[in-house]
């Protein structure tokens, strides 16, 4: 009887399920729009460690966060799928870039990666922000890494390639995010020439005891090596997983094993001493 009732639910926009999804998405869009308008956005920083001893910090990744009306910090996974292809998604990329560049300007000893959508490449305000900061300090570009996901890059590959060529002249490096997660053709490696690749976390979690993922990651590392890309593994959560990845030849490790994303900069003296201990 229960299956019969479910089968009788109308399909399309009038179904209760679709109505609930639409309502949720509108609520998320409203939350993010208001956070951008009222400058209630922050970056959460996570260290990316060198895989081999002495395993020092290679760079930090800055993840965009928004604050709700109670001040609660909302992680990107809670809103990015709903806003990534919208106008507010472009504004959010601008906010992330500006916060990242300000962080680099205040902290000359760090390197920082920031995520962006390929859809923001032609967004005028994003370009103006980058130009303004690099005119003040051209050296910022040499400490900035822009991460673009496989799926995003493949939406407009020619545009991404031209964009990377232009900005690489200003010292900016590029990382292929979510490496292995989509249908990114290996032939595109010759055309994109990414500086780094970040293996998607779904293949990393529990890899120390997963022969299938071990074989896949070995293959991904081998391909990246052929194109002289630095390889990072994200979502590293156990020493066993880290040990396999080091033996596999991964260059950098990122995950809760080394520190969760924090809106308190982890390079401060207080947090540095905690990490060292």
Secondary structure, DSSP 8 states (H G I E B T S, - for coil): -HHHHHHTS--STTSHHHHHHHHHHHHHHHHHHHHHHTT-EEEEEEEEEESSTT--EEEEEEEEEEE-TT--EE-GGGTHHHHTTSHHHHHHHHHHHHHHHHHHHH-TT--EEEE--GGGTT-HHHHHHHHHHHHH-GGGGGGEEEEEEHHHHHHSHHHHHHHHHHHHTTT-EEEEEEETSS---GGGHHHH--SEEEE-GGGTTTGGG-HHHHHHHHHHHHHHHHTT-EEEE----SHHHHHHHHHHT-SEEESTTT---BSS-TTSHHHHHHHH-
